[in-house]
Amino acid sequence: MARKAATGRKPAIATLGSHCALQVLKGAKDEGFRTILVSERKRLGLYRRFPFIEEIIEVDNFSEILGSSCQKRLERENAVLIPHGTLISQMSSDQIEKIDTPIFGNKWILRWEADREMKEKLMQEAGLRTPQAIKSKHDIPGLCIVKLHGAAGGRGYFLAWNRESFEEGARRLIEQKAIKGEEDLYIQEFIRGVTVYLQYFYSPLTKELELLGIDRRYESDIDGIGRIPAKQQLGAGAEPSYTVIGNLPLVLRESLLDEVYKMGQNFVDASERLVPPGMPGPFCLEGVYDSEGRFTTFEFSARIVAGTNLYLDGSPYSGLLYDEPMSMGRRIAREVKIAVKKRTLGKIVT
């Protein structure tokens, strides 16, 4: 259910100090908003370097945003909170849904992002091609990728090709205390091809879907292993990881773009049916293009993704839509600005 439009003092833009906070607050400042950062004390040295961050709320842990002191301060500033991956990785869905501060987008859909089975249901409702989900380690038919639930940035992912390799990987994560047991893992068919991350923005104010950027992730150390000759790879016996280190820009063949827009619109429509009020704001479809140019969606992110940090001055795709630099962070702030002017803020926050 959408919130009523805020009244009184002009809204400020707030976010957590991690992930893509710099982009979000720079974009908010460029659009004329007051900017607020909720930052862990250990990160203050970084964020105090940037003058576009006007106010910092210091916390020991991001979970303190749930406390009455932080909530009252954000309420006093009439803040709109911009969610990103750190919010999801640091808090449960129950905690996020209890945040009183208006959250940009649909905070209810973040539960669908965090739960693998719900995520799969929404992608299938949207008619997206998806990898086969493997229900049991005893049913592994061949090469699969095993994932943690939630926004883990690739941390803890591993490949398995039979029950024994799955158990070996699970045991390693249990020893590292990354998971409690095998039930915390999700097994998915491994799709061969080029990984691609499609960055969209949907405006419920204009009913328009925008493609604002495309990227690839650079993952350690799976992307670095190609520098090691095969003989040494076999001798090393190390299990490669998929932890995201950074992002690389990507431009698709133009012939693929029509399908990109269709997939994005289908996802928006499916979100409105299953998780009202749908998918206002930024989201990302994450998948693989195979040798036939077919896209298989293995994930979605129902909020801004870190790959958008590539495009502080805009991407080749935002440049087709805007005659000015337009990052995803600035596009979010622009949407809030328009909604405030039209007194329709309730359509874009929950």
Buried (B, 14 or more C-beta within 10 A) or exposed (E): EBBEBBEEEEBBBBBBBBBBBBBBBBBBBBBEBBBBBBBBEEBBEEBEEBEEBBBBBEBEEBEBBBEEEBBEBBBEBBBBBBBBBBBBBBBEBEEBBEBEBBBBBBBBBBBBBBBBEBBBBBBBBBEBBBBEBBEEBEEBEEBBBBBBBBBBBBBBBBBBEBEEBBEEBBEBBBEEEBBEEBEBBBBBBBBEBEBBBBBBBBBBBEEEBBBBBBBBBEBBBBBEBEEBEEEEBEEEEEEBBBBBEBBEEBEBEEEBBEEBBEBBBBBBBBBBEBBEBBBBBBBBBBBBBBEEEBBBBBBBBBBBBBBBBBBBEBBEBBBEBBEEBBBBBBBBBBBBBBBBEEEBBBBBBB
